[in-house]
Amino acid sequence: MNWTDERVEKLKKLWSEGLSASQIAAQLGGVSRNAVIGKVHRLSLPGRAKAGGTATAARTPKRQTSAPRAPNYASRITTRTVTRQQGATMLKEEIEIDAVEEMEYVPKGNVVVPISRRLGLTELTERTCKWPVGDPLKDDFHFCGCESPDNSPYCSYHQKLAYQPVNERRRAAARVS
């Protein structure tokens, strides 16, 4: 299907009347909705007029919003300005960030930790504990390497850490809160 001058003029007329791309495609015949949208884009036609309106109707200017008011109370929430690109303009907006207090991990004093065999990745077998110890980016990183029971990747000590029953996890979370 070719876009003849006659069909282009009819497209412009129907578009200015506010018909949808689907309706225009049906009236022109032999053309899809997407073809109509593509042609409208290539012709740089203005946005489709609303039904019952005209294409030359003036748009109402956007209402200016006032700056947000400062709260009347002392806030624990810190704010920072973030710039985000939207369209061709950069907008600045204030976002609220909840200040998070860092908690320091304090291990229990009565826990017996097994002596690690300090195995590297290539030294692990099916019967050794694969619990990672340390930072993988540091030279002293290793795996526990203790004897692990059948069908488990961890020794009995690390099994208790890895596989906690749901009730114990809930109790631990309640203690922290």
For each residue, the residues with C-beta under 8 A, 3 or more apart:
1: 30 31 35
2:
3: 7 8 11 39
4: 7 8
5: 8 9
6: 9 10
7: 3 4 10 11 28
8: 3 4 5 11 12 39 43
9: 5 6 12 13
10: 6 7 13 14 27 28
11: 3 7 8 14 15 24 28 36 39 40 43
12: 8 9 15 16 43 45
13: 9 10 16 17
14: 10 11 17 19 23 24 27 28
15: 11 12 18 19 24 40 45 48 49 55
16: 12 13 45 49 54 55
17: 13 14 49
18: 15 48 49 50 51 52 53
19: 14 15 23 24 27 48 51
20: 23 24 48
21: 24 25 33 34 36 37 40
22: 25 26 33
23: 14 19 20 26 27
24: 11 14 15 19 20 21 27 28 36
25: 21 22 28 31 32 33 35 36
26: 22 23 29
27: 10 14 19 23 24
28: 7 10 11 14 24 25 31 36
29: 26
30: 1
31: 1 25 28 35 36
32: 25 35 36
33: 21 22 25 36 37
34: 21 37 38
35: 1 25 31 32 38 39
36: 11 21 24 25 28 31 32 33 39 40
37: 21 33 34 40 41
38: 34 35 41 42
39: 3 8 11 35 36 42 43
40: 11 15 21 36 37 43 45
41: 37 38 44 45
42: 38 39
43: 8 11 12 39 40
44: 41
45: 12 15 16 40 41
46: 55
47:
48: 15 18 19 20
49: 15 16 17 18 53 54 55 57
50: 18 53 57
51: 18 19
52: 18
53: 18 49 50 57
54: 16 49 57
55: 15 16 46 49
56:
57: 49 50 53 54
58:
59:
60:
61:
62:
63:
64:
65:
66:
67:
68: 94
69:
70:
71: 75
72:
73:
74:
75: 71
76: 98 99
77: 96 97 98 99
78: 96 97 99
79: 94 95 96 97
80: 94 95 97
81: 92 93 94
82: 92 93 94 95
83: 90 91 92
84: 90 91 93
85: 89 90 91
86: 89 90 91
87:
88:
89: 85 86
90: 83 84 85 86
91: 83 84 85 86
92: 81 82 83
93: 81 82 84
94: 68 79 80 81 82
95: 79 80 82
96: 77 78 79
97: 77 78 79 80
98: 76 77
99: 76 77 78
100:
101:
102:
103:
104:
105:
106:
107: 111
108: 111
109:
110:
111: 107 108
112: 157
113: 157
114: 144 146 155 157
115: 146
116: 133 142 143 144 145 146
117: 128 144 145 146
118: 133 142 143 145
119: 123 124 128 142 143 144 145
120: 123 124 142 143
121: 124 143
122:
123: 119 120 128 143 145
124: 119 120 121 128 130 143 145
125: 128
126:
127: 147 148
128: 117 119 123 124 125 143 144 145 146 147 148
129: 143 144 145 146 147 148 153 154 155 158
130: 124 143 144 148 153 154
131: 143 144 154 155 158 161 162
132: 136 141 142 143
133: 116 118 141 142 143 144
134: 138 140 141 142
135: 138 141
136: 132 141
137: 141
138: 134 135 141
139:
140: 134
141: 132 133 134 135 136 137 138
142: 116 118 119 120 132 133 134 145
143: 116 118 119 120 121 123 124 128 129 130 131 132 133
144: 114 116 117 119 128 129 130 131 133 154 155 158
145: 116 117 118 119 123 124 128 129 142
146: 114 115 116 117 128 129 155 157
147: 127 128 129 155
148: 127 128 129 130 152 153 154 155
149: 152 155 156 159
150:
151:
152: 148 149 159
153: 129 130 148
154: 129 130 131 144 148 157 158 159 161 162
155: 114 129 131 144 146 147 148 149 158 159
156: 149 159 160
157: 112 113 114 146 154 160 161
158: 129 131 144 154 155 161 162
159: 149 152 154 155 156 162 163
160: 156 157 163 164
161: 131 154 157 158 164
162: 131 154 158 159
163: 159 160
164: 160 161 168 169 172
165: 168 169
166: 169 170
167: 170 171
168: 164 165 171 172
169: 164 165 166 172 173
170: 166 167 173 174
171: 167 168 174 175
172: 164 168 169 175 176
173: 169 170 176 177
174: 170 171 177
175: 171 172
176: 172 173
177: 173 174
